[in-house]
């Protein structure tokens, strides 16, 4: 697997839209690295995994995500 992913690759890896990745990054929910321009972002697969885990388990003060 690649060390650094583009937003599109990260979105595909997480099974979400590119907009979701941008929103999570802007809210500082998803760790990311900005390069060059304002919306040029790179992600590491382990950062995406950690973000998904936090949402699956529910962050402190939040309700866990229910799947049904």
C-alpha positions as CSV (number, residue, x, y, z in Angstrom):
1,X,0.0,0.0,0.0
2,X,1.1,3.6,-0.7
3,X,2.6,5.6,2.1
4,X,0.7,8.8,1.1
5,X,-2.8,8.9,-0.4
6,X,-4.6,11.6,-2.3
7,X,-8.1,12.7,-1.1
8,X,-9.7,10.5,-3.8
9,X,-7.7,7.5,-2.8
10,X,-8.4,8.1,0.9
11,X,-12.1,8.5,0.2
12,X,-12.1,5.2,-1.7
13,X,-10.2,3.5,1.1
14,X,-12.6,4.7,3.7
15,X,-15.7,4.1,1.5
16,X,-16.8,7.8,1.8
17,X,-17.0,10.8,-0.6
18,X,-14.1,13.2,-1.3
19,X,-16.3,15.9,0.4
20,X,-16.4,13.9,3.6
21,X,-12.7,13.7,3.7
22,X,-12.3,17.4,3.1
23,X,-15.0,18.2,5.8
24,X,-13.3,15.9,8.3
25,X,-10.0,17.5,7.6
26,X,-11.3,21.0,7.9
27,X,-12.9,20.1,11.3
28,X,-9.6,18.6,12.4
29,X,-11.3,15.3,12.9
30,X,-9.0,13.6,10.3
31,X,-5.3,14.0,10.5
32,X,-3.8,15.2,7.2
33,X,-0.9,17.0,5.6
34,X,-1.5,20.0,3.4
35,X,0.9,20.5,0.5
36,X,1.1,23.4,-1.9
37,X,-2.4,24.9,-2.4
38,X,-5.2,25.2,0.0
39,X,-7.0,22.0,-0.9
40,X,-4.0,19.9,-1.7
41,X,-4.2,17.2,1.0
42,X,-2.3,14.0,1.6
43,X,-3.3,11.2,4.0
44,X,-1.7,8.2,5.5
45,X,-3.7,5.0,5.6
46,X,-3.2,4.6,9.3
47,X,-4.7,8.1,9.8
48,X,-7.8,7.1,7.9
49,X,-8.1,3.9,10.0
50,X,-7.8,5.8,13.2
51,X,-10.5,8.2,12.1
52,X,-12.8,5.4,11.2
53,X,-12.2,3.7,14.5
54,X,-13.1,6.8,16.4
55,X,-16.4,7.0,14.6
56,X,-17.1,3.3,15.0
57,X,-16.4,3.4,18.7
58,X,-17.9,6.9,19.3
59,X,-15.6,9.6,20.6
60,X,-16.0,10.7,24.2
61,X,-19.1,12.7,24.7
62,X,-20.7,11.3,21.5
63,X,-23.1,8.5,20.9
64,X,-21.7,5.4,19.2
65,X,-22.6,4.9,15.6
66,X,-25.4,2.4,15.2
67,X,-25.6,0.0,12.3
68,X,-28.9,-1.6,11.6
